[in-house]
């Protein structure tokens, strides 16, 4: 079926309209994919949103524009001598569809304004916008390395700026994906991760083109690459067919510790092992083949120990758990935080026996100091906000060589992001305070009992409450499941868009049910072989608590979520009639078919204990499709057509079943979108549809 035939079949002018033309791009030409995508897009163009702007609430387009106007700080790096702080700030193109990033440099004790640092000669404007990130200071603070696609859009290269003259020099001429530069201790080399000839963004969250022709798994090798700055020599030191995820230099600079796996990089992160590479011989020595997920290896200053994070983790980009220490000579690892009440997300050695760590705790952020010999943990600071530092860390900070001065990005539901520096918990703001553009009320932490667990969540109310009325509420379940909702400023392209609903007159409850990180590893693992039923009991108990204590209309409760939250939405509707309306985003309807469709099936085994081929009954027990006849709730289903983590057929299957049973439903498939959306126009369309769906299906009875 061609695009013309599709439009003719629809008898619709939607695709011809300016506002929705982005939903009707050319469909691929492989016969099977064409037919499948035509079905999906058929559902998309039928689902025309009727978004009614109410005089009592701001338009969704206004809200998203306001959020997009606040600074987006993506990473931060403090110079080791704590004189300068550099950060990456998001930029937008003239049409607000493509996004880029710019590096800024601020002298901390100076009143001078921050200055841009860029590899671009001449005007900074370009379509698509320049992308610059990957900050890395030399240990003597004399140079700042970074990545930029200034010379060729979409192709990052490594650059170095000397602080003496602020001259930027290009160091590489490579074709492929570059990431995570890191200076050697002596400042003569820079290591970075390099994927030769990568033709797409890496990671399961990115859009992955549909396979055509003879299908075979495309395996990228993310190699560890060493650039000798003095001799201008480059060397790949990691083994062939080895995908490197994270690494750290040894104190003497003669070896590197890394996490990696053979085969598919997206899929095999879940079975990565820990090993060292000797630079002189390029020989690899295995340290640990763990039965858990691991992340963030860090070498101790005396070279005798390596710390890393271990536990149950569901996504590479949100890896948290307990802190483990292993001898750099090998041996058994020690869990040095077996009773941690939160989940560590980054580790920094402070001497040879103490570790500074950032954690998610109590639904917010915290920092602690760990004595690796005694196991004693000293809490340095906790707060109801999200605190970030370097790129690729969900929670963290950048620490100077003195072990005391830090720089962080701080934000919450009610506070836009800002750059701060100083001692932990005594930070001072470096960037100007941003106007609070939120159109919702003050968030509060709520707790309740469910089974034997104390469960925490966040409640965001509408901005202005009428004491004489009750309000509808939407429950927004986070992804993961080994993740959490922590207070952060909503951005259109982030998954944290729940406060947008609060701006439209809804209470929004963000539960952190069992399986979430930030409440200890035992809590994180409490949904193993029970990914649906136990967490749902936690969510229902939270609703009961909020309805009893807040002006929420018990008859107008909606449910939504993305990824695991999309699965929980699909699952909940088969188990209870509690919800009046639902929006399932990038969900999973059938674990059995999902196992063979997605690109990260290794991530399922820690949760189910075996593959689907060895334990099909266990997967079937938690599959919403097997209980689909219980669903009566009006359900909007949304997904990207290039999602490899939660493929679109899962959404189609659920939608098809509901439609067959005459349950009110719509399916919207967004073209060229992966698990994370990249087009702000799609996000606006999605949020408008979501609000309309809840408005239409949870109307006020008065």
N, C-alpha and C positions, 0 to 999 in steps of 0.2 A: 504494500500500500504506500503510495507516494504521499508527500505532504499535501499536494493538491487534492488527492482523493480523500485524505483525512479531513481537510477543511470542508470539502463537499459533503462528506458523510455527516459532519457536525451540523451543517446548516447554521453556522454561527459566525458572527463577525468579530468574535473576541480576538482571534489571532491577528486581525487586520488593524486592531486599535493600537494606538501608540502606547497605552499603558500596559498592554499585555503581550506585545510582540516578542518580548524576551522569553516567553513560554513556548514559542513556536519556531525554534531554530531548526535547521535542516536535520533530518533524522538519518542515522547511519544506514548504509546500504547492504549490510549482511542480511540475508533473508530472514533468518530466525530473529536476529536482534531488531530488525525493522518491524516485524510483526509484534514483538513484545513491547517495543517502545511506542508503537502506534497505539496499542491498547492503553499504555500508561498515560500518554499525552492526551488520548481521548478522554480519560477520566479527568485529567487536569483542566482541559479547556471547558468541560461541562460544569466544573465547580466554580462558577462565577461568584466571587464574594459580594455580598450586599452589606457593605460596611457603612452603617449609619452614624454620621458624626452627630453627637448629642451636644446641645448647648451647655450641658452641665459638665462636660469633660473635654480635654484637649484632643485634637485629632491625632491618630497614631503617627501620621507622617510628621507632625510637629514634634512629637515626643522623640522619634528616632533622629530627626535632624538635630534636636537639642542635645541628645546624648552624643551624637557624632561630633558636635562642636567642642566638646570637652577634650582636653589633651589625652592622648592614648600613649602611656609610657609602657614600652614593651620589655625593656631590660635596663639594667643599671650596673656600672662598674666603677668602683672607687680606686684611685691610684694607690699603690702600696705605701707611698709616703703621705697619704691622706691630704694632699694639697688640692687635687682635682677630682671631680666626679664627672663621668661621662654617662650619657643615657641615650637610648633610642626612642624616638617619638614618632608615632604614626602620622602620615600625611595622606591627603586625598587629592585625586585628580580633579580637573575642572568639571567633569561630569559626575563626580562622586561615586563612580562605579568601581574604578580601579584604585587600589590603595598602595602606598609606598611607605618609606620610613626615612628619617633623618637623624643623624647623630649630633648631639649637642655636648659642649664641654663647658664646665663651670668651675672657676677657681673658688674654692669654698670660702676663703677669708677675704675675698674681694667683693666689692659692691658692683663690679662690672657685670653687664648682662651676659648670659650664656652665648657662646658663639657656635655656629654650625661647623661640623667637621665633615668634609665630603671629598670623595674622589672625583667629583664632577668639575671639569673646567668650564667656567662661564656660568650662565644662568642655571639655577637649580631646577627649573620647570622642565618637564618632559612628559610625553604621553607614550607608554604608561609611566607612572611616576618612578623615580629612582628608589631602589630598595637598598638600605645599608644597615648592617647589624653585626652580631658576632664580636662584641667588644673584648679585647684582651690586652691588658697592660703588661709590659716588661717588668720584671721584678725590681729593677732599679728606677722605675717610673719615668724613664727617659723616652719611651716610645709607646704608642698606642696602635695596636693592630686591629683591623676590622675587615669585614667583607662588604663588597659593593658590586652592583651591576651597572655602574655609571657608564662604562665603556661599551657595554652591549646588553640591551634590555633582556632580562631573564637569565643572564650568565654571570654568576658571582665570581669575583676574583679577590685575592688577598692583597690588602694595602697596609702600609705602615706610615704613621705620622710621627716625625721626630718632634719632641716637645721644645727643643732648642730653637727651631725656626718655623715650626708648624707646617713644614713642607710634607706633602703626601706623595708617597712613591708606591708604584705598583710592583708587587713581588711575584705574581704568578701569571701564567697564560695557559689556562687549563680549560677543557671542555667537559662539563659535568657538574655535579652538585658538590659544593664546598660547605663545610659546617664546623663549628666549634674549634676555632684556633686557640692555641695555648702555648705560651713561651716556655722554653727550657729554662732551668734555674740559672744558667750562665748567660742567658740572653743572646746566644749565638744561633739558636734554631727556633723554629715555630712548627709545632705539630698541628695537624688538622685532619678532619675526616673528609674523604674524597670519594665520590661515586662517579666513575668514568662514564661519559656519554649518557647520563640519566636523561630520559626524555619526558619526565613528569616529576611533579613534587613527590618526595618520598614520604612514606608513612601511611598507615591505614585510614587516617582521617582525610586524606587528600582525595580528590576526584581521580578515579582510575578508568581510562577508556575501556569500553566493552571489547572483549576479544573477538577477532574475526578470523576466518580461514581456519587453518589447522591450529588448534589451541594447545599451547604448552605454557607452563609457568615461566614467566619472565623473572629472572633472578638478578637483582642488582647486588654488587659487592661494594659495600661502604668500607674502603680501606683506610688504614692509618698511614698518613703521608707526612714525611719530615722534610722541611725546607731548611737547608743550611744557608743562612743569610750571608755569611762571609764568603763562602765559596760558590754561592748561587747553584748549589746542587740540590736535587730533589730525589727522594728515595721513598718507595712504598715498603714499609717494614712488616706489615701484617701478611698472614698467609693467604694464598689464593683460595677462593671460595669461603672466605671468612668475612662475615659482616660485623663491623665494630660499632658498638652503640655508645659507649662512654669510655673515657680513659683518664689517666693522671700520670704525670712525670714522677719518677723517683727523686729523692732529694739531691742525689749526685748527678742526675740527668743521664745516667747510663742505661736506664730501663724504663719501661712504661707498664703500668697495670691497666687492664682493660676488661670490659665485658663484651662478649661476642658469641656468635653462633654460626654454624655452617648452613647454607641454604637460604631460603627466603628471609629477608630482613624483617618484613612486616610480621610474619608468622612466628619466627623462631626467637623473637625477643623473650618469649615466655619460657624458653628452655636455655637461655644464655648461660655460659659458664664464666668463671673468673680465671684469668691467667696473666702472666707477665711476658714481656718481649724484651730480650736483651738487644740493645741497639747495635753493638759491635758485630754480633753474629746473626742478628735477625731471627734468633731461635726463640721458640715459644715454650713456656713451661706452665702446665696446668696447675692451678691452685685449688680449684673447687668446682665440682659439677653438682650444683645444689638441686634439691627437690622442691625448690621454691623459686619465686621470681627475685632477681637481685638488681640493684641499681647503685649509682653514685659511688664508685670505688675511689678511695682517697688514701694516699700513702702518708704514713706518719713522718714527722720531721727527722727522726733518727733512722728511718729506713727499715725498722724491724717489724712494723705492723701495717696492715691495710684494713681500713674500715670500709664498710659498705652497708647498704640498706637491704633487708630481706623480709619477705612476707608474701601475702596474697595480694597481687597487683593485677588490675584488669586492663591497664593501658600504659604504654611507654611514657606518655607525656605527663602522667599524674602518678608517678611511682613513689609510694611511701610505705613505711613499715617500721620494724625494729632495727636497731643498730647492731651490727655484728663486727667483730674484730677477728682477724686471722693473721698468723705469722706470715711474713713475706717469704719465708722459706717453705711454707706449706703446713699442713696439719688440719686439725679440726677447728672450725670457726666457733666463736663464743657469742651467744646472744647477751650483750651487755646491758640491754634494757628490757628484760623479760616482763617487767611490771609497768612499762610506760603507759600512761593514761591517754596519750595521744598517738600520733603517727609521725615519725620523723620523715622529712622530705629533703633535707640536705645536711651534710656533715662537713665541718671544718676542724682540722686538728689545731689545738692550742697547746703547744708543747707535745711531749711524747706520751703523756698519759691522760690528757684531757681533750674532750671533743665538744665544740660548740655546735649546736644543731638547731635547725628551724623545724617547727612541727605544726601540724593542724591539731588543735585541741579544743574541746568544748564547743565545737562548731566555729571557732575562730582561729587565730594564729598565736604562736608562742615561740619563745627561744629558751633553751636550757643549756646548762653546762654539765657534761658527764665526766666522771672520773672512771676511766676504763679499768682501773685496778680494783676499786671498791664497789663499783656499780652505783655509787651515789649520784643522784641527779639533783641539780640546783636549778630551780625555775628563775629565770632572769626577767621575763616579761610575758604577759598574756594580754590579749585584747580582742574585742568583738569586731574584727576587721580582717582583711587579707593583706599580708605583707610579703612582697616579692623582691627578688634581687636579680641574679643573672638569668640569662635566657635558658629555657628548658627546665626550669625548676618552678614547680607550682607555688611553693613557699620558700623563702630564703632571704639572704642579704649578701651584700658585698662587704668584705672585711679588709681593713688596712693591715699592713705588716705589724703594727703595734698590738694587734689582737684586741683592740678596744674600740677604735673608731669604725663606724659602719655607715653604709648608705643603703636606703631602702625605698621602695615604692609602696605607699600606703593608700588604701581605699576601703570603702564600705558601701552598704546600700545607700547611705545618706551623705557620703563624702566622696566627691570625685577624686581620682588618683592625683597624687602629688609626690615630689621628690623630697626626701628628708635625709639628714645626716647627723651623726653624733654617736654618743655611746648608746648601747641598746636600751630602749625605753626612755632615753633622754634626747631623742632626735629633735632637730630644729628644721623647719621647713625651708627649702631652698627655692622652690618654684612658687610663684604667686598663688594665693588661695583662689580657687575657681568658684565662680558663682554656683550655688546649689540650684541646678535646673530640674531637679526631680519633681515629679508631680504625684508623689505618693507620700504616705505618712512615715513616721519613724519606726524602723524595724525593731522587733524585740525577740529575744530568745525565749523559747518555751520548752518545757520538759514534761514528760509523762511516763507512766509505767506501762510496759507491754510484756506479758509473760514475766520473765525474771530480769528484764532489761530496763534500765533508765534510758529513754530515747529523747534526743534533742532535735529541735527544728527551729526555723526562723519564720516569723509571721510578719508580713508587710501589709499594712492596712491602706485603704484609700487616703488621700491627702486630707480631706475634710469629712468628718463623721457627723451625721445627724443623729442626735441622741434618741430620736423618736422612731428610727427605722432600723431594720436589719439588712445586712448586705450579703450578696452571694460570695462564695469563696471558691477559688480554684487551687487544687493541690498540685504542686509542680515537683515531680520526682526527678532527682539528679541522675546523670549517667554513671557509667562505671561497670559494675556496682561498687568497686573499690575506689570510691571518690566521695565527695561530700559537697553540700552547699555551704559555703562560707560567705560572709558579707563582702560583696564586691560591687563596684559600680557597673551597671549594665551597659554593654556596648552592642551595637547592632549585629556584629559578626561573632560575638561570643555566644556560648550556650546559655549564659545568664541573662535571659530576657524576661524573666518572671515579673519584675517590678513594672514592666510596661503594662501588664494586666491591672496592677494596682492603680495605675493612672486612669484606668477606664472604670473605676468604681468597684473593683473586686478586692476582697481580702485574698492574699496569696500565702499559702502555707508551703514552706520548703522543708519537708521532713528529712532527717538523716537516719533511716531505718537500719536495722542490723545488716551487716555487709558493708556499711560505710566506713571510710577511714576517718581518723581523728579521734577515736574513742578506744584505742587499744587494739592489739592484734587479735585478741580473742573475739571482740565484737566484729571486727572485719571478717573473720572466718565463720561467723555464726550463720551464714546463709549457704555454706557448702552443702551440696545435695538438697538444697531447699531455697532455690533462688527466687521463688515467688510467694509461697504461702506465709512463711514467717515474716518477711518484710511487709506483706500486705496487712497482717495483724497489727504491726507497729504503726502503719499509716492510718488504719481505721481507728486505733486508739488515740492517735494524735488529733484526728478530726473531732472525736468525741470530746476531748479535752478543750479544744479551741471553741467549739460550739457552746460548751457550758460556761465559758469564761469571757466570751467576746460577742459583740453584736452581729453574729453570723447567722444567716437564715439556714436552718437545718435542712430545708427542702431544696436548696439551690447550691449544691456542692458539685463542682466539676473536677475533672482530673486530666492532667497532661504530663508530658515528659518526653525526653529525647534519648535515643539509644537505649540503655538499660531502662531509663524512665519511660521510653516508648513501649518497651516490653512490659513493664509493670502496668502501664495503662491497658494494654491488650489483655494481660492476665487478669487484672482486677475486675474488668467488665464481665469475665466469665465466672467470677466467684462471688460477686455481690451486685445487688441492684442499688447500692448506696449512691451512685453518681447519676446526676441528671443529664450530663453531657460530657464528652471526652474528646481530646485531640491527641492522637498517637503519632509521635514523630520518630521516624527511622527506627521502628520497633522490630521485634522478633515474634512471629506468630507460631512457628513450628521449629523447635530445636533440632528435630531430626533432619529436615530438609536444609535448615540453616547451616548445619555442620558442613554440608557439601557445597554450599553457595558462597560462603564468606571467605575472606583472605586471612583469617586469624584463628583457625580451628584449634591451634595449640592452646589458646587462651581459655577454651572450654574445659579442658581436662582437669585443671585444678579445682574447678567448681563441681564437676560431675563425677570426678574420680576415675574416669575411663573414657575412651572414645565412644562415639555413638554406635559404632559397629560392635563394641563389646558390651554396652549397657543401654540398648535402645529403650527399654522400659523406663529407665530413670529419666531419660530425656523426654520421653512421651508424657511422663507424669506432670512435668512443668510446662508443657506446651499449650498455649491458649487455644489453638485450633481444635484440640481434642474436646474442648468444653464449649465450643462456639455457639451451640444451640441455647446456651444460658444467657446470651447477650441480648439486651433490649435497649441499651443506651445509645442514643444518637452519637455517631463517632465520625469525626473528621480525621483522615489519615494522610500524612505528608511525608515525603522522602525525596532524596536526590537520586537521579537516574544513574549516577556513576559512583554510588556508595558501595565500597567494597567491605566495609565493616558490618553494616546492616543492609544487605542488598535489597533493592526495590521489590523483587518477587515476594519477600516476606510481607510487605505492606499490601501488595496486590492480592495475596492469598486471603488475608484477613478481610479486606474490602469485598472481595468476591463472595465470601461466605455471608457477610452481613447483607449484602445486596440480594443474595439468593433467598434470605430469610425475611426480606422486606423490612429490615432495620434501617432507619435513616442513616445514610452514610455518604461520604464523598472521599475521593482519592485525588490528591494533587501530587504529581511527580515533577520536580524541578530539573530542567535540563542542565547538564554539565556541572552538576553539584555533587560533591562527595559527602562524607559523613559530616564534615563542617562546611557550612555554606560560605561562599566567597563573594557573592553578588549582593550588595545591599538592597537592590531592587527586589530580589527574591525574599529577603528578610522582611521588608515592608509588606509585600504581598502576603507572606505567611502570617505575620502578626495581625494584619487586617482580617484575614480569613478566620483566624483563631478567635478574635474578639467577636466577630459576627456570629460565629458558631455558638459561642457561649451565650451571647445576647439572645439569639433566636431560640435556643433550647432550654434556657433557664430564665424565662421572663418573670417579672414580678407579678405576684397574684393580686396585688392591690392596685 
